[in-house]
Amino acid sequence: MTAPRPSDDSHGAHGGVEEDDLEIRLAAGNDLAGVLSVGHRTWLATYEPIAGPEYVAMGLAKWWTPDVATTSIRQGRTLVAIEAGEVVGVATFGMQDGAFALWKLYVLPGHHGHGIGSRLMNAVVDRALELGHDRIVLSHIEGNRQAARFYAAHGFTETHRESGGSGLPVSVWMERRLTPPTTLDGTPVNGPS
């Protein structure tokens, strides 16, 4: 899961992180503080300008608590990007109405532009394929143009919008269809031999 894809710009030739300096793996219990740190540091920077401090406080209290993060880690649904021993990125996934859902994908602001988000996304796609899913769904809030661009660049298209209600932002739902890897003759890699 840690090897970059050919189109990934995460290695030194493009000014990013050297392949050997970044590890993408399932989170372990000792990653809890780092996972929570990424959430708290990115949510303030990302959402306060878009949705205000009340939304940030609500989201941190609902989705970035030790209990929530511990449950996700224990269930094997959290990936971390580790650089120099520090958690610099997080992705979590699960199920939504029978579809594989990407719930969170955050990279510390000082680490943007180095391919870390792309490497996390590739690892999420790999996990979805390993588990036999043919699509990934996700949502981001309306007005988060950076997320919209990132997900579109990674093959996601908008499917619908959902009102947040009670003054909460509108959620923009997106989907990406997945194609299982194949051999040169077109046989699925995990298919019959």
PyMOL CGO cylinders between C-alpha atoms (Angstrom):
from pymol import cmd
from pymol.cgo import CYLINDER

trace = [
    CYLINDER, 0.00, 0.00, 0.00, 2.93, 2.39, 0.34, 0.3, 1, 1, 1, 1, 1, 1,
    CYLINDER, 2.93, 2.39, 0.34, 4.17, 2.39, -3.27, 0.3, 1, 1, 1, 1, 1, 1,
    CYLINDER, 4.17, 2.39, -3.27, 3.20, 5.50, -5.23, 0.3, 1, 1, 1, 1, 1, 1,
    CYLINDER, 3.20, 5.50, -5.23, 1.33, 5.18, -8.49, 0.3, 1, 1, 1, 1, 1, 1,
    CYLINDER, 1.33, 5.18, -8.49, 3.08, 6.21, -11.71, 0.3, 1, 1, 1, 1, 1, 1,
    CYLINDER, 3.08, 6.21, -11.71, 1.08, 9.46, -11.87, 0.3, 1, 1, 1, 1, 1, 1,
    CYLINDER, 1.08, 9.46, -11.87, 1.78, 10.32, -8.21, 0.3, 1, 1, 1, 1, 1, 1,
    CYLINDER, 1.78, 10.32, -8.21, 3.88, 13.43, -7.71, 0.3, 1, 1, 1, 1, 1, 1,
    CYLINDER, 3.88, 13.43, -7.71, 4.98, 12.47, -4.20, 0.3, 1, 1, 1, 1, 1, 1,
    CYLINDER, 4.98, 12.47, -4.20, 8.65, 11.87, -4.80, 0.3, 1, 1, 1, 1, 1, 1,
    CYLINDER, 8.65, 11.87, -4.80, 11.70, 14.07, -5.00, 0.3, 1, 1, 1, 1, 1, 1,
    CYLINDER, 11.70, 14.07, -5.00, 11.76, 14.84, -8.71, 0.3, 1, 1, 1, 1, 1, 1,
    CYLINDER, 11.76, 14.84, -8.71, 8.78, 17.11, -8.24, 0.3, 1, 1, 1, 1, 1, 1,
    CYLINDER, 8.78, 17.11, -8.24, 9.90, 18.74, -5.01, 0.3, 1, 1, 1, 1, 1, 1,
    CYLINDER, 9.90, 18.74, -5.01, 7.74, 16.50, -2.83, 0.3, 1, 1, 1, 1, 1, 1,
    CYLINDER, 7.74, 16.50, -2.83, 8.40, 13.92, -0.18, 0.3, 1, 1, 1, 1, 1, 1,
    CYLINDER, 8.40, 13.92, -0.18, 10.93, 11.21, -0.99, 0.3, 1, 1, 1, 1, 1, 1,
    CYLINDER, 10.93, 11.21, -0.99, 9.19, 7.83, -1.27, 0.3, 1, 1, 1, 1, 1, 1,
    CYLINDER, 9.19, 7.83, -1.27, 11.22, 6.36, 1.60, 0.3, 1, 1, 1, 1, 1, 1,
    CYLINDER, 11.22, 6.36, 1.60, 10.43, 9.30, 3.90, 0.3, 1, 1, 1, 1, 1, 1,
    CYLINDER, 10.43, 9.30, 3.90, 6.66, 8.74, 3.94, 0.3, 1, 1, 1, 1, 1, 1,
    CYLINDER, 6.66, 8.74, 3.94, 4.82, 5.68, 5.14, 0.3, 1, 1, 1, 1, 1, 1,
    CYLINDER, 4.82, 5.68, 5.14, 1.12, 5.04, 4.50, 0.3, 1, 1, 1, 1, 1, 1,
    CYLINDER, 1.12, 5.04, 4.50, -0.30, 2.32, 6.75, 0.3, 1, 1, 1, 1, 1, 1,
    CYLINDER, -0.30, 2.32, 6.75, -3.22, 1.32, 8.91, 0.3, 1, 1, 1, 1, 1, 1,
    CYLINDER, -3.22, 1.32, 8.91, -3.26, 3.30, 12.14, 0.3, 1, 1, 1, 1, 1, 1,
    CYLINDER, -3.26, 3.30, 12.14, -2.35, 1.59, 15.41, 0.3, 1, 1, 1, 1, 1, 1,
    CYLINDER, -2.35, 1.59, 15.41, -3.29, 2.51, 18.96, 0.3, 1, 1, 1, 1, 1, 1,
    CYLINDER, -3.29, 2.51, 18.96, -0.15, 4.55, 19.46, 0.3, 1, 1, 1, 1, 1, 1,
    CYLINDER, -0.15, 4.55, 19.46, -1.20, 6.79, 16.52, 0.3, 1, 1, 1, 1, 1, 1,
    CYLINDER, -1.20, 6.79, 16.52, -4.26, 8.12, 18.38, 0.3, 1, 1, 1, 1, 1, 1,
    CYLINDER, -4.26, 8.12, 18.38, -2.71, 11.41, 19.51, 0.3, 1, 1, 1, 1, 1, 1,
    CYLINDER, -2.71, 11.41, 19.51, -1.35, 12.06, 16.01, 0.3, 1, 1, 1, 1, 1, 1,
    CYLINDER, -1.35, 12.06, 16.01, -4.68, 11.28, 14.36, 0.3, 1, 1, 1, 1, 1, 1,
    CYLINDER, -4.68, 11.28, 14.36, -6.49, 13.67, 16.72, 0.3, 1, 1, 1, 1, 1, 1,
    CYLINDER, -6.49, 13.67, 16.72, -3.82, 16.33, 16.19, 0.3, 1, 1, 1, 1, 1, 1,
    CYLINDER, -3.82, 16.33, 16.19, -4.31, 16.19, 12.41, 0.3, 1, 1, 1, 1, 1, 1,
    CYLINDER, -4.31, 16.19, 12.41, -8.07, 16.53, 12.85, 0.3, 1, 1, 1, 1, 1, 1,
    CYLINDER, -8.07, 16.53, 12.85, -7.90, 19.47, 15.22, 0.3, 1, 1, 1, 1, 1, 1,
    CYLINDER, -7.90, 19.47, 15.22, -5.21, 21.31, 13.24, 0.3, 1, 1, 1, 1, 1, 1,
    CYLINDER, -5.21, 21.31, 13.24, -6.84, 20.83, 9.83, 0.3, 1, 1, 1, 1, 1, 1,
    CYLINDER, -6.84, 20.83, 9.83, -10.45, 21.45, 10.81, 0.3, 1, 1, 1, 1, 1, 1,
    CYLINDER, -10.45, 21.45, 10.81, -9.77, 24.92, 12.14, 0.3, 1, 1, 1, 1, 1, 1,
    CYLINDER, -9.77, 24.92, 12.14, -7.77, 25.94, 9.06, 0.3, 1, 1, 1, 1, 1, 1,
    CYLINDER, -7.77, 25.94, 9.06, -10.17, 24.31, 6.60, 0.3, 1, 1, 1, 1, 1, 1,
    CYLINDER, -10.17, 24.31, 6.60, -13.64, 24.98, 7.92, 0.3, 1, 1, 1, 1, 1, 1,
    CYLINDER, -13.64, 24.98, 7.92, -13.57, 28.17, 9.98, 0.3, 1, 1, 1, 1, 1, 1,
    CYLINDER, -13.57, 28.17, 9.98, -13.29, 30.40, 6.87, 0.3, 1, 1, 1, 1, 1, 1,
    CYLINDER, -13.29, 30.40, 6.87, -16.04, 28.42, 5.08, 0.3, 1, 1, 1, 1, 1, 1,
    CYLINDER, -16.04, 28.42, 5.08, -18.55, 27.58, 7.81, 0.3, 1, 1, 1, 1, 1, 1,
    CYLINDER, -18.55, 27.58, 7.81, -17.51, 29.48, 10.93, 0.3, 1, 1, 1, 1, 1, 1,
    CYLINDER, -17.51, 29.48, 10.93, -16.24, 28.58, 14.40, 0.3, 1, 1, 1, 1, 1, 1,
    CYLINDER, -16.24, 28.58, 14.40, -19.50, 26.98, 15.56, 0.3, 1, 1, 1, 1, 1, 1,
    CYLINDER, -19.50, 26.98, 15.56, -19.32, 24.41, 12.76, 0.3, 1, 1, 1, 1, 1, 1,
    CYLINDER, -19.32, 24.41, 12.76, -15.68, 23.68, 13.61, 0.3, 1, 1, 1, 1, 1, 1,
    CYLINDER, -15.68, 23.68, 13.61, -16.53, 23.20, 17.31, 0.3, 1, 1, 1, 1, 1, 1,
    CYLINDER, -16.53, 23.20, 17.31, -19.46, 20.91, 16.43, 0.3, 1, 1, 1, 1, 1, 1,
    CYLINDER, -19.46, 20.91, 16.43, -17.38, 18.80, 14.03, 0.3, 1, 1, 1, 1, 1, 1,
    CYLINDER, -17.38, 18.80, 14.03, -14.47, 18.40, 16.43, 0.3, 1, 1, 1, 1, 1, 1,
    CYLINDER, -14.47, 18.40, 16.43, -16.82, 17.39, 19.24, 0.3, 1, 1, 1, 1, 1, 1,
    CYLINDER, -16.82, 17.39, 19.24, -18.67, 14.91, 17.00, 0.3, 1, 1, 1, 1, 1, 1,
    CYLINDER, -18.67, 14.91, 17.00, -16.00, 13.35, 14.74, 0.3, 1, 1, 1, 1, 1, 1,
    CYLINDER, -16.00, 13.35, 14.74, -12.58, 14.02, 16.29, 0.3, 1, 1, 1, 1, 1, 1,
    CYLINDER, -12.58, 14.02, 16.29, -12.87, 12.68, 19.84, 0.3, 1, 1, 1, 1, 1, 1,
    CYLINDER, -12.87, 12.68, 19.84, -10.66, 9.98, 21.35, 0.3, 1, 1, 1, 1, 1, 1,
    CYLINDER, -10.66, 9.98, 21.35, -13.64, 7.57, 21.45, 0.3, 1, 1, 1, 1, 1, 1,
    CYLINDER, -13.64, 7.57, 21.45, -14.52, 8.04, 17.76, 0.3, 1, 1, 1, 1, 1, 1,
    CYLINDER, -14.52, 8.04, 17.76, -10.90, 7.85, 16.59, 0.3, 1, 1, 1, 1, 1, 1,
    CYLINDER, -10.90, 7.85, 16.59, -10.13, 4.82, 18.78, 0.3, 1, 1, 1, 1, 1, 1,
    CYLINDER, -10.13, 4.82, 18.78, -13.15, 2.94, 17.43, 0.3, 1, 1, 1, 1, 1, 1,
    CYLINDER, -13.15, 2.94, 17.43, -12.10, 3.63, 13.83, 0.3, 1, 1, 1, 1, 1, 1,
    CYLINDER, -12.10, 3.63, 13.83, -8.50, 2.60, 14.53, 0.3, 1, 1, 1, 1, 1, 1,
    CYLINDER, -8.50, 2.60, 14.53, -9.56, -0.62, 16.29, 0.3, 1, 1, 1, 1, 1, 1,
    CYLINDER, -9.56, -0.62, 16.29, -11.88, -1.52, 13.40, 0.3, 1, 1, 1, 1, 1, 1,
    CYLINDER, -11.88, -1.52, 13.40, -9.06, -1.08, 10.85, 0.3, 1, 1, 1, 1, 1, 1,
    CYLINDER, -9.06, -1.08, 10.85, -10.75, 1.88, 9.16, 0.3, 1, 1, 1, 1, 1, 1,
    CYLINDER, -10.75, 1.88, 9.16, -8.06, 4.55, 9.63, 0.3, 1, 1, 1, 1, 1, 1,
    CYLINDER, -8.06, 4.55, 9.63, -4.99, 5.05, 7.46, 0.3, 1, 1, 1, 1, 1, 1,
    CYLINDER, -4.99, 5.05, 7.46, -2.16, 7.35, 8.48, 0.3, 1, 1, 1, 1, 1, 1,
    CYLINDER, -2.16, 7.35, 8.48, 0.62, 9.08, 6.60, 0.3, 1, 1, 1, 1, 1, 1,
    CYLINDER, 0.62, 9.08, 6.60, 3.76, 9.09, 8.74, 0.3, 1, 1, 1, 1, 1, 1,
    CYLINDER, 3.76, 9.09, 8.74, 6.74, 11.34, 8.04, 0.3, 1, 1, 1, 1, 1, 1,
    CYLINDER, 6.74, 11.34, 8.04, 9.74, 11.54, 10.39, 0.3, 1, 1, 1, 1, 1, 1,
    CYLINDER, 9.74, 11.54, 10.39, 7.73, 9.68, 13.04, 0.3, 1, 1, 1, 1, 1, 1,
    CYLINDER, 7.73, 9.68, 13.04, 4.84, 12.18, 12.93, 0.3, 1, 1, 1, 1, 1, 1,
    CYLINDER, 4.84, 12.18, 12.93, 1.28, 11.60, 11.70, 0.3, 1, 1, 1, 1, 1, 1,
    CYLINDER, 1.28, 11.60, 11.70, 0.92, 14.20, 8.93, 0.3, 1, 1, 1, 1, 1, 1,
    CYLINDER, 0.92, 14.20, 8.93, -2.19, 12.84, 7.21, 0.3, 1, 1, 1, 1, 1, 1,
    CYLINDER, -2.19, 12.84, 7.21, -5.26, 10.76, 7.99, 0.3, 1, 1, 1, 1, 1, 1,
    CYLINDER, -5.26, 10.76, 7.99, -7.91, 8.96, 5.96, 0.3, 1, 1, 1, 1, 1, 1,
    CYLINDER, -7.91, 8.96, 5.96, -10.86, 7.06, 7.42, 0.3, 1, 1, 1, 1, 1, 1,
    CYLINDER, -10.86, 7.06, 7.42, -13.39, 4.92, 5.62, 0.3, 1, 1, 1, 1, 1, 1,
    CYLINDER, -13.39, 4.92, 5.62, -16.44, 2.77, 6.26, 0.3, 1, 1, 1, 1, 1, 1,
    CYLINDER, -16.44, 2.77, 6.26, -19.79, 1.95, 4.73, 0.3, 1, 1, 1, 1, 1, 1,
    CYLINDER, -19.79, 1.95, 4.73, -22.64, 4.27, 3.68, 0.3, 1, 1, 1, 1, 1, 1,
    CYLINDER, -22.64, 4.27, 3.68, -25.86, 2.72, 2.37, 0.3, 1, 1, 1, 1, 1, 1,
    CYLINDER, -25.86, 2.72, 2.37, -24.00, -0.34, 1.04, 0.3, 1, 1, 1, 1, 1, 1,
    CYLINDER, -24.00, -0.34, 1.04, -21.20, 1.67, -0.58, 0.3, 1, 1, 1, 1, 1, 1,
    CYLINDER, -21.20, 1.67, -0.58, -17.58, 2.03, 0.49, 0.3, 1, 1, 1, 1, 1, 1,
    CYLINDER, -17.58, 2.03, 0.49, -17.32, 5.59, 1.90, 0.3, 1, 1, 1, 1, 1, 1,
    CYLINDER, -17.32, 5.59, 1.90, -14.31, 7.80, 2.41, 0.3, 1, 1, 1, 1, 1, 1,
    CYLINDER, -14.31, 7.80, 2.41, -15.20, 9.71, 5.58, 0.3, 1, 1, 1, 1, 1, 1,
    CYLINDER, -15.20, 9.71, 5.58, -12.08, 11.77, 6.18, 0.3, 1, 1, 1, 1, 1, 1,
    CYLINDER, -12.08, 11.77, 6.18, -8.97, 12.68, 4.24, 0.3, 1, 1, 1, 1, 1, 1,
    CYLINDER, -8.97, 12.68, 4.24, -6.84, 15.39, 5.83, 0.3, 1, 1, 1, 1, 1, 1,
    CYLINDER, -6.84, 15.39, 5.83, -3.20, 16.42, 5.52, 0.3, 1, 1, 1, 1, 1, 1,
    CYLINDER, -3.20, 16.42, 5.52, -1.56, 18.97, 7.81, 0.3, 1, 1, 1, 1, 1, 1,
    CYLINDER, -1.56, 18.97, 7.81, -1.48, 22.38, 6.06, 0.3, 1, 1, 1, 1, 1, 1,
    CYLINDER, -1.48, 22.38, 6.06, 2.34, 22.56, 6.12, 0.3, 1, 1, 1, 1, 1, 1,
    CYLINDER, 2.34, 22.56, 6.12, 2.48, 19.28, 4.18, 0.3, 1, 1, 1, 1, 1, 1,
    CYLINDER, 2.48, 19.28, 4.18, 0.11, 20.19, 1.33, 0.3, 1, 1, 1, 1, 1, 1,
    CYLINDER, 0.11, 20.19, 1.33, 1.42, 19.98, -2.22, 0.3, 1, 1, 1, 1, 1, 1,
    CYLINDER, 1.42, 19.98, -2.22, 3.74, 17.02, -1.63, 0.3, 1, 1, 1, 1, 1, 1,
    CYLINDER, 3.74, 17.02, -1.63, 1.48, 14.22, -2.88, 0.3, 1, 1, 1, 1, 1, 1,
    CYLINDER, 1.48, 14.22, -2.88, 0.56, 12.97, 0.61, 0.3, 1, 1, 1, 1, 1, 1,
    CYLINDER, 0.56, 12.97, 0.61, -3.18, 13.34, 0.00, 0.3, 1, 1, 1, 1, 1, 1,
    CYLINDER, -3.18, 13.34, 0.00, -2.82, 11.48, -3.28, 0.3, 1, 1, 1, 1, 1, 1,
    CYLINDER, -2.82, 11.48, -3.28, -0.91, 8.68, -1.60, 0.3, 1, 1, 1, 1, 1, 1,
    CYLINDER, -0.91, 8.68, -1.60, -3.63, 8.40, 1.07, 0.3, 1, 1, 1, 1, 1, 1,
    CYLINDER, -3.63, 8.40, 1.07, -6.30, 8.38, -1.65, 0.3, 1, 1, 1, 1, 1, 1,
    CYLINDER, -6.30, 8.38, -1.65, -4.45, 5.62, -3.52, 0.3, 1, 1, 1, 1, 1, 1,
    CYLINDER, -4.45, 5.62, -3.52, -4.31, 3.57, -0.32, 0.3, 1, 1, 1, 1, 1, 1,
    CYLINDER, -4.31, 3.57, -0.32, -8.07, 4.06, 0.21, 0.3, 1, 1, 1, 1, 1, 1,
    CYLINDER, -8.07, 4.06, 0.21, -8.76, 2.93, -3.37, 0.3, 1, 1, 1, 1, 1, 1,
    CYLINDER, -8.76, 2.93, -3.37, -6.53, -0.11, -2.83, 0.3, 1, 1, 1, 1, 1, 1,
    CYLINDER, -6.53, -0.11, -2.83, -8.42, -0.96, 0.37, 0.3, 1, 1, 1, 1, 1, 1,
    CYLINDER, -8.42, -0.96, 0.37, -11.82, -0.62, -1.36, 0.3, 1, 1, 1, 1, 1, 1,
    CYLINDER, -11.82, -0.62, -1.36, -10.68, -2.93, -4.17, 0.3, 1, 1, 1, 1, 1, 1,
    CYLINDER, -10.68, -2.93, -4.17, -9.22, -5.44, -1.70, 0.3, 1, 1, 1, 1, 1, 1,
    CYLINDER, -9.22, -5.44, -1.70, -12.60, -5.56, 0.03, 0.3, 1, 1, 1, 1, 1, 1,
    CYLINDER, -12.60, -5.56, 0.03, -14.40, -6.14, -3.30, 0.3, 1, 1, 1, 1, 1, 1,
    CYLINDER, -14.40, -6.14, -3.30, -16.06, -2.75, -3.78, 0.3, 1, 1, 1, 1, 1, 1,
    CYLINDER, -16.06, -2.75, -3.78, -16.66, -1.19, -7.20, 0.3, 1, 1, 1, 1, 1, 1,
    CYLINDER, -16.66, -1.19, -7.20, -17.14, 2.41, -6.08, 0.3, 1, 1, 1, 1, 1, 1,
    CYLINDER, -17.14, 2.41, -6.08, -16.26, 4.92, -3.40, 0.3, 1, 1, 1, 1, 1, 1,
    CYLINDER, -16.26, 4.92, -3.40, -18.59, 7.66, -2.18, 0.3, 1, 1, 1, 1, 1, 1,
    CYLINDER, -18.59, 7.66, -2.18, -17.70, 10.74, -0.16, 0.3, 1, 1, 1, 1, 1, 1,
    CYLINDER, -17.70, 10.74, -0.16, -18.99, 14.17, 0.70, 0.3, 1, 1, 1, 1, 1, 1,
    CYLINDER, -18.99, 14.17, 0.70, -17.47, 17.58, 1.29, 0.3, 1, 1, 1, 1, 1, 1,
    CYLINDER, -17.47, 17.58, 1.29, -19.16, 20.78, 2.29, 0.3, 1, 1, 1, 1, 1, 1,
    CYLINDER, -19.16, 20.78, 2.29, -20.26, 23.30, -0.30, 0.3, 1, 1, 1, 1, 1, 1,
    CYLINDER, -20.26, 23.30, -0.30, -17.69, 26.05, -0.60, 0.3, 1, 1, 1, 1, 1, 1,
    CYLINDER, -17.69, 26.05, -0.60, -14.70, 23.79, 0.06, 0.3, 1, 1, 1, 1, 1, 1,
    CYLINDER, -14.70, 23.79, 0.06, -13.19, 24.42, -3.37, 0.3, 1, 1, 1, 1, 1, 1,
    CYLINDER, -13.19, 24.42, -3.37, -9.87, 22.78, -2.46, 0.3, 1, 1, 1, 1, 1, 1,
    CYLINDER, -9.87, 22.78, -2.46, -11.63, 19.49, -1.64, 0.3, 1, 1, 1, 1, 1, 1,
    CYLINDER, -11.63, 19.49, -1.64, -13.81, 19.73, -4.76, 0.3, 1, 1, 1, 1, 1, 1,
    CYLINDER, -13.81, 19.73, -4.76, -10.71, 20.16, -6.98, 0.3, 1, 1, 1, 1, 1, 1,
    CYLINDER, -10.71, 20.16, -6.98, -8.77, 17.39, -5.23, 0.3, 1, 1, 1, 1, 1, 1,
    CYLINDER, -8.77, 17.39, -5.23, -11.58, 14.84, -5.49, 0.3, 1, 1, 1, 1, 1, 1,
    CYLINDER, -11.58, 14.84, -5.49, -12.37, 15.75, -9.11, 0.3, 1, 1, 1, 1, 1, 1,
    CYLINDER, -12.37, 15.75, -9.11, -8.68, 15.32, -9.97, 0.3, 1, 1, 1, 1, 1, 1,
    CYLINDER, -8.68, 15.32, -9.97, -8.89, 11.83, -8.43, 0.3, 1, 1, 1, 1, 1, 1,
    CYLINDER, -8.89, 11.83, -8.43, -11.81, 10.72, -10.58, 0.3, 1, 1, 1, 1, 1, 1,
    CYLINDER, -11.81, 10.72, -10.58, -14.81, 11.64, -8.39, 0.3, 1, 1, 1, 1, 1, 1,
    CYLINDER, -14.81, 11.64, -8.39, -17.92, 13.21, -9.89, 0.3, 1, 1, 1, 1, 1, 1,
    CYLINDER, -17.92, 13.21, -9.89, -20.75, 14.94, -8.08, 0.3, 1, 1, 1, 1, 1, 1,
    CYLINDER, -20.75, 14.94, -8.08, -23.88, 12.84, -7.63, 0.3, 1, 1, 1, 1, 1, 1,
    CYLINDER, -23.88, 12.84, -7.63, -26.11, 15.05, -5.50, 0.3, 1, 1, 1, 1, 1, 1,
    CYLINDER, -26.11, 15.05, -5.50, -26.30, 17.68, -2.78, 0.3, 1, 1, 1, 1, 1, 1,
    CYLINDER, -26.30, 17.68, -2.78, -27.85, 17.32, 0.62, 0.3, 1, 1, 1, 1, 1, 1,
    CYLINDER, -27.85, 17.32, 0.62, -29.06, 20.12, 2.87, 0.3, 1, 1, 1, 1, 1, 1,
    CYLINDER, -29.06, 20.12, 2.87, -27.30, 20.27, 6.21, 0.3, 1, 1, 1, 1, 1, 1,
    CYLINDER, -27.30, 20.27, 6.21, -30.41, 21.72, 7.87, 0.3, 1, 1, 1, 1, 1, 1,
    CYLINDER, -30.41, 21.72, 7.87, -30.41, 23.99, 10.92, 0.3, 1, 1, 1, 1, 1, 1,
    CYLINDER, -30.41, 23.99, 10.92, -27.88, 26.38, 9.40, 0.3, 1, 1, 1, 1, 1, 1,
    CYLINDER, -27.88, 26.38, 9.40, -25.33, 23.65, 8.64, 0.3, 1, 1, 1, 1, 1, 1,
    CYLINDER, -25.33, 23.65, 8.64, -23.55, 23.71, 5.27, 0.3, 1, 1, 1, 1, 1, 1,
    CYLINDER, -23.55, 23.71, 5.27, -24.80, 21.78, 2.26, 0.3, 1, 1, 1, 1, 1, 1,
    CYLINDER, -24.80, 21.78, 2.26, -23.00, 18.46, 1.67, 0.3, 1, 1, 1, 1, 1, 1,
    CYLINDER, -23.00, 18.46, 1.67, -21.78, 17.78, -1.87, 0.3, 1, 1, 1, 1, 1, 1,
    CYLINDER, -21.78, 17.78, -1.87, -21.79, 14.01, -2.50, 0.3, 1, 1, 1, 1, 1, 1,
    CYLINDER, -21.79, 14.01, -2.50, -19.37, 12.52, -5.01, 0.3, 1, 1, 1, 1, 1, 1,
    CYLINDER, -19.37, 12.52, -5.01, -18.67, 9.05, -6.37, 0.3, 1, 1, 1, 1, 1, 1,
    CYLINDER, -18.67, 9.05, -6.37, -15.82, 7.26, -8.11, 0.3, 1, 1, 1, 1, 1, 1,
    CYLINDER, -15.82, 7.26, -8.11, -16.33, 3.98, -9.93, 0.3, 1, 1, 1, 1, 1, 1,
    CYLINDER, -16.33, 3.98, -9.93, -13.47, 1.55, -9.44, 0.3, 1, 1, 1, 1, 1, 1,
    CYLINDER, -13.47, 1.55, -9.44, -11.99, -0.87, -11.95, 0.3, 1, 1, 1, 1, 1, 1,
    CYLINDER, -11.99, -0.87, -11.95, -10.20, -3.84, -10.45, 0.3, 1, 1, 1, 1, 1, 1,
    CYLINDER, -10.20, -3.84, -10.45, -6.59, -4.24, -11.62, 0.3, 1, 1, 1, 1, 1, 1,
    CYLINDER, -6.59, -4.24, -11.62, -6.07, -6.67, -14.50, 0.3, 1, 1, 1, 1, 1, 1,
    CYLINDER, -6.07, -6.67, -14.50, -3.20, -8.59, -16.01, 0.3, 1, 1, 1, 1, 1, 1,
    CYLINDER, -3.20, -8.59, -16.01, -1.91, -7.76, -19.49, 0.3, 1, 1, 1, 1, 1, 1,
    CYLINDER, -1.91, -7.76, -19.49, -4.48, -10.13, -21.05, 0.3, 1, 1, 1, 1, 1, 1,
    CYLINDER, -4.48, -10.13, -21.05, -7.35, -8.40, -19.20, 0.3, 1, 1, 1, 1, 1, 1,
    CYLINDER, -7.35, -8.40, -19.20, -7.89, -11.06, -16.53, 0.3, 1, 1, 1, 1, 1, 1,
    CYLINDER, -7.89, -11.06, -16.53, -8.74, -9.60, -13.12, 0.3, 1, 1, 1, 1, 1, 1,
    CYLINDER, -8.74, -9.60, -13.12, -5.70, -9.83, -10.83, 0.3, 1, 1, 1, 1, 1, 1,
    CYLINDER, -5.70, -9.83, -10.83, -7.73, -11.48, -8.07, 0.3, 1, 1, 1, 1, 1, 1,
    CYLINDER, -7.73, -11.48, -8.07, -9.95, -13.38, -10.48, 0.3, 1, 1, 1, 1, 1, 1,
    CYLINDER, -9.95, -13.38, -10.48, -9.92, -16.98, -11.67, 0.3, 1, 1, 1, 1, 1, 1,
    CYLINDER, -9.92, -16.98, -11.67, -6.67, -18.32, -13.07, 0.3, 1, 1, 1, 1, 1, 1,
]
cmd.load_cgo(trace, "trace")
